[in-house]
Structure formats: C-alpha cells, structure tokens
Amino acid sequence: MGWKSLFNEKLVQHPIVKSKLSQGLMMMNRSVSGSTVSYQQTQHPVTSNAVASKPAQEEKLAQSASLPSISSFKELIERKAVENNILFVQIPNRFKEGKQIYRFGNLNVYIDRNVLFMLLNGTWIPASINDILQKTL
C-alpha cells in the first residue's frame, strides 16, 4: 500500500502498472516466506503503425514514471538491482560499523560514504557495482 500511495490513481489503475505492483507484492510475500524470488519480464506488444496508440503512450508514461532520477548512491544500487531483477533489501537489525547491511541477491553488502562493501569469505571488501553484479548473476 505504501508504494501504491506514491502514484496517482490513474497511473495505479493502468493495467501494466497494476500488474507490476501485483508482481512486486507476490515477490515480497515469497521473499518473506523464505521462497526463491525471481522476476520474469513480460513483453507487451507494441503497435505496428508509425504512430503509437494511446495505450502504448500510456505504457511509456508508466515506464518513465517508475524510473525517477537518482539522488543518492543507494538509489543507484537499488536501480541496478531492479534493472537486473535482483532482490535488494535491508536485513533487519544487521549493521556493520553502524551502517545498515543489505541483501543484494545472494550477497551481503553495506554502504559507507558512497563506497559499496561486500562480504566475501568472511571479510568485508570494497567492490564496484559491476563486481557485485557479476558475483550475483
């Protein structure tokens, strides 16, 4: 409900947005229950004529509305996780040097002064987003 409240009602009622919100809710429920979480991107047909139809224009609007500008390093990491269909969530009550620890796919990570650290073989090491993506994918 929190995510839905961030969008206007017309956008929330759009069939594609409604579908994606439902998919997200199902993924969260599976994650909380300990099940494997995966995301399959569905293809939506695009009209074949040169002028995009109104539903295609609305779909484009819905996609752009779901990708706000990035204002922090954490948001960049979140965006990369979404783009690669990787789960990125806080691990409740887990901190490293006062910094929140997150689950990024199968890795534990934390952010300190715009540096991403990952836990590898029991040691926290600085890593690039690409390093973490390679280890997760």
PyMOL commands that set and color helices and strands:
alter all, ss='L'
color gray80, all
select helices_A, chain A and resi 4-6+9-12+15-32+54-65+73-83+129-136
alter helices_A, ss='H'
color red, helices_A
select strands_A, chain A and resi 88-96+99-104+107-112+115-120+123-126
alter strands_A, ss='S'
color yellow, strands_A
deselect
rebuild
show_as cartoon
